[in-house]
C-alpha cells in the first residue's frame, strides 16, 4: 500500500539510547561509527561474546522526582523524558497550543516487561495475595504513550502499536493518518522499549541471542510531526518533510521483486537510507539502493521491536540538508515499510 499525503513536516526530535540521553550523543555515535553496544555479562548470556544496548546513561532521577519515577516502569520513564525533550526541541507547549490538537502514537515491543515479570512472579509464587496492584498499569504496552500524554496534558489521539520490528513504523504511519484526517494538528510518534536482564535469559534459553535477539537494546526515539501550514504559522523550524509511506505485507517466495518494486516506487536515488529491524540482513531490500549511503543503526545502537524511532531520528540528524532520505523497516516475515523524507 502507498500512502500519499498532504504536507507533513518534522519539527522536533528526541532520543534516549545506548549512546546517551539527547540528540548530541546520538549524533556523535552515528558520525563516528563507534558502536555503543556493550558485552552482556556471561552469567546472563551463558558465555561471552554477546552484546546488548542498555541505556546506562539514563537516570530517571535526573528528570523527575523519586516518587514519580517509582510509579513508572522504565519504558514509561523513557517515553516521558523523550516526549518532554521532543516538545522542547519543537518549541511546543501543549497547553498554550491547544491540548486537544496534540496527540501521541508510539510503537512498543516488550513495554514494561520488568514490571510484568514482577507482577506475574508474585502471582505464581504466592497466588492472589502476591499480586501488587500498583504494578498492573505498567504491564500493558500502551502505558508509555499514556503516561507521556498525562504528563504533558496532550489530549489528542493516543494509540500504541505492537507489530514486531516495525512497531515504530506502524505508529508513524498512523500518526500521519491522524493529521491527514484532521483529528490533530501535531502528533508525536516513534518508538520506545526497555531491555531487562530477564529478557536476555529468555532469549538465551530460546536460542535467539545470535538470531533476532542479536544486539538487543532499549531506548526511545520520538519525532514531532505537524501539518506544514501549522508549523509555518507558529514559526517552527522544519527539520524534514515527510514524503510517501509504502508498505508491503509480505514478500512472496519467487515474487520478491514485485514487493521490492512497490517499496522503492517513486523513491528516486536517496542520499541516505536508514535500516531498522531485520532490513540489514535482507540483500533483496538493500541491493537495489545503488550508491546510497547506508545507515545501519542496529550495529551502533542495537535493535528492539520499536527501534525504528531512533533509526528515523538518526536519519534526519545525519542526512545532508536538502537531501532525499529513505527509511526501511522490516520484520522477519513482514510487514515491510519504506518512508521518504526530504531533510531541510
Phi, psi and omega in degrees: 000137176247133183246100172283148185220162167291171187296122175232135183233160176258124182242354180205151179222154173206151182212136164235120188209174173301341177287333182143190182257122179111175183281327184296314175302323178295315180299321181295316180295316180297319181290322183277333184074012179268121185296141175267003180285152182229159181297140172282134177308131184303330181293338176273313185278343182097336175193172181281166175108358180255151181238154172216167182238079175280139176278071188291338179280355182272126174229116183302327182296343176286345187234345183208164181292154178303325181295315179294318181300321181293334181280344185253142170289165183299322179297318178292326175300314177303311185296317181296314181293314182294323177298316178299318179293322180294317177299317179295318180297328180270357181067041186245137169238106184306320182295319181287324182285320186131098189301328183285350181258006178238127180230182181214134175226120182239150167268143181210138181260278183271346175058215181282065188291330178296317177292323178296317180297317180294319180297312182288327178298321178299320180289318183293329183267327185230012179068205183301325181294342181271356180284139178248104185304326183297336181280334190302315181302337182266009181267356183255146185297337182275004178299316182300311180296321180293315179295324178294319181293322178294316183301320185251009174066034179272118188249012177278196181305143181220121181208160179225138180242134172238103185219066180049221185284359179251024183299316181292322180294320177297320178296319180300314180298318180292324177299318177297321181295319178299323178291316180299321183277359178078014180282344178204162174257335181221135178228134170265138183208171182141215183214156179211140178203158175239160180233120182245144178308329177303323180295319180297319177298321179291316178300319178300312183293335179267000180069032185256357187293341175249011177242244185288342178263011179296123179065036182296149185212189182214170177139193180214135172233118186235137177242144175260119179253139179220156166296140184303317182292328178293315180298317181291323180297323180267005176072029182284147174283125182267122181272327182196156172256139180270129178264223181279152171243123180241136180230145174229130183290319180204158175256107186290135179306129180084348180232025182303325182301327179295315180294318179297320180298322178292319179296323183272355184303120175082004183283337184071222179239085182297143180288322182225141178232123175263145182240137179223162182069230181256016184300325183296335181264017182239091180304331180295334177275316186275336183302316183285002187281351174064236186264012178296143176284129182265127176250099183257095187285344182301320181284343181261319186242351183088182182232153168208178181290345182232024183286355179301330178297316177293324179295318179291321176298318179297321180299313182292325179292326190260342182285143178297150179297135181085356184275152171275143182222154183225136175246128175252133170232136183217137169258157185308314181253015185096165005281178179231139182235143170229122184236125181268141173226152165240116186281132182271000000 
